Amino acid sequence: MMFRFGLVLAAMAAAFAVEAGTAPEMQVRLAPGPFEPEASAGFVDVALTIPEVEAEAGARLLTLPIVIANTDTIAETLTGLTASDAQGEIPLSVEDDPVAIAYSRHWRAGRAVSGTLSVRYRAPVDNTPPARGSGPPYALRTEGGGISGVGNTFILLPEGDRAYRIAINWDLSRLAPGSTAMSSFGEGDVRLAAGPAARLHRSLFMAGPLRRVPEAVTPHGFSAAWLGDPPFDPRPLMSWANELHGWMSGFFQDPAEPPYRVILRYNPINAGGGAALHNSFLLTWGETAKDPERLKGTLAHEMIHTWTTSGLGGQWYGEGVAVYYQALLPLRAGLISPEDYLEDVNDTARRYYTNALNGTPDAEIAPRFWEDTRIRTLPYDRGAMYFAVLDGKIRRVSQGRRSVDDLVVEMARRQRSGEEASEQTWLSFLKQELGEAGLRLHANMLAGKVMTPDSGDFGPCFARTTGKFRRFELGFDPKSLVGSPKVIRGLQPDSEAARAGLRDGDVVSYAVALDGVQGDQGRKLTLQVTRGGRTFPLTYLPRGETVEAWQWRRVAGVPDSACGRFGSGG
C-alpha cells in the first residue's frame, strides 16, 4: 500500500498568496549521527528557529503527531527538548489529543513568548520493527552509515497556519567523510519560498554516504538515492525509472519535467510498498520484495501521482488513475511487455472481484481505512476498473477519437496552471463526453456498484474471461490487528486460522503487508502468537470460499505493437 501527501501540499501552498521574501524565515538545522554502517539505532539533533512568535502563557507553541497513518513518531520518545526566546528558557507542558488512528501532541508555553523562538531536541532513530504493524514507512531509520525518514515523524512544527520562508541546513560533521544530504526539496541546504510550515511533514530527508542514479544530480528531472548495499543492484531499476519519468512528462504534456526523487530503503514489514510525498517517493525493499522487476509497478504507480490532481473527495481519482496507468504507460513507452501488462491487469481484477467488501460505498472508505485491508484496497482496485470502463465508453461514443487520456491530461494541465480541478470539473467532463450516462456511471462507482469493463476495454490484445479463486479471509475480526496490543477477536470456527490453531484472546504480531497478502492467492500469513506465557509462530493460508472472478487473456494473432495503442494519448 502506498501513501501520499504531495498533492495536499500543493493545494495548501496555493492557499498562501504570499510573495517570497515578505514572510519571516523559519530555520531548520538537522545534525544526524554518528552512525556505523551496521548500526540499528542512533539519533538526529534538531534545532528550529521560528521568528516573530507572539504567544500568551498557556498557548500552544509546537506540535507533532504521536501516531499518523498507524505509524508511531518520536513525539513520546524525543529527549532534551528545550524552548527559549530573548527572555530565556520557556517552560513547556504537554497536551495530547484523544487517542485515535491519528492524533497529535501539543506543547504549551508556560509563560508569554515574544520574538524569536529557539527549539532544540534529540530525535531517536530505532530500526526495531513497529509494534503497530503495517503502515507507511515514515519513521526515521538508519542503514549504511546514514539516516532517512519523513518529516512528519520527527520535525516539530509551530502551531497555526502562518506562512514561512524555510531554510533547511544540514550538519554532517558526525557522518562518514564524503557524506551528502538531500530532501524532497533539493540537494543539501535549501531555501524555500513562503508557504505552510506543514510542507516539512510532507518531505523525505536522507543523509549519509548516498549512492545515486544518475550520478550527476540536477535540480530537475529524476534522481534516486539509497544507503548501504541491498541484495540487488538498484542501478538498472533506477535507470528504468529515469527513462519512464521522462516519458510520462511527455504523456502528461508537462512543459518542464518536474523534479522527482526516489529514496530506496529496507522495510521490515510493508516491503515493496512506499510513501509518496512532495515530488518524491520512498520505495522499500525487504525479504518479501527484493526482485527489482517486481518493484517497477510501484515506481510507475507513484510517478503518476506527480500529475494526479487533488480536491476530488476520496482516493478514487488519484489511486484509480495511478493503478489504471501504472502498467499501461510503461507498456506504451516500450518499457514492459504485453504479458507484463496483462499480469498487472489480472492482479488488480482478481483482488477486486474476489473482495467480499467490494460493494462498500466510497464514503465509508476513509473512516474504515485502517481497520481492514479489503477496505483499504478499494480506491485502488475499483478506481482502476472505473477508469477502464470509462475509457471504453468514451472511445466507443467518439469512434476512437477521444479517450480517458484526454480527460486525465486536461486535469493535470489544470492543476499545473492553478485552474479549478475539482470533482465538479470531472463531472462536467463526463457529461460533455457521455451525457447523463457518464454521471450515472460515476454515481454508481461512488455507491459501491461493481465496475466491470467490457471485453475489449483493455485493448485489442486482450479479451475478458473468468477464473476461480478463493476470497481473502483472515478468519477473525480484522480490527483485531489495529493498534497495540493486537488481540484476536471474533475467530470463525470453520476458518483456516482456527484450523491452524489460532484462538480468541491470542496476542499476535506480524511482519508483512496484508494488502500484498490479500492480492496473492498462494501467500501464507505467519502470526507470532503469544499465549500462556510463550510466543510461537502460526502459519496458515488466509483464504475462504471459492468464487468466480473476471480475468483477461491474450488474443491470438494481434501483434505486440497494437497492445498499448487503444487510447488517443501516449
Buried (B, 14 or more C-beta within 10 A) or exposed (E): BBBBBBBBBBBBBEEBEBEEEEBBBBBBBBBBBEBEBEBEEBBBBBBBBBBBBEBEEEBBBBBBBBBBBBBBBBBEEBEEBEBBBEEEEBEBEEEEBEEEBEBBBBBBBBBBBEEBBBBBBBBBBBBEEBEBBBBBBBBBBBBBBBBBBBBBBBBBBBBEEBBBBBBBBBBBEBBBEEBBBBBBBBBEEBBBBBBBBBBBBBBBBBBBBBBBBBEEBEEEBBBBBBBBEBEBEBBEBBBBBBBBBEBBBEBBEBEEBBBBBBBBBBBBBBBBBBBBBBBBBBBBBBEBBBEBEEBBBBBBBBBBBBBBBBBBBBBBBBBBBBBBBBBBBBBBBEBBEBEBBBBBBBBBBBBBBBBEBBEBEBEBBEEBBBBBBBBBBBBBBBBBBBBBBBBBBBBEBBEEEBBBBBBBBBBBBBBBEEEEBBBEBBBBBBBEBBEEEBBEBBEBBBEBBBBBBEBBBBBEBBBBEEBEBBBBBBBBBBBBBBBBEBBBEEBBEEBBBBEBEBEEEBBBBBBBBBBBBBBEBEBBBEBBBBBEEEEEEBEBBBBBEEBEBBBBBEBEEBEEEEBBEBBBBB
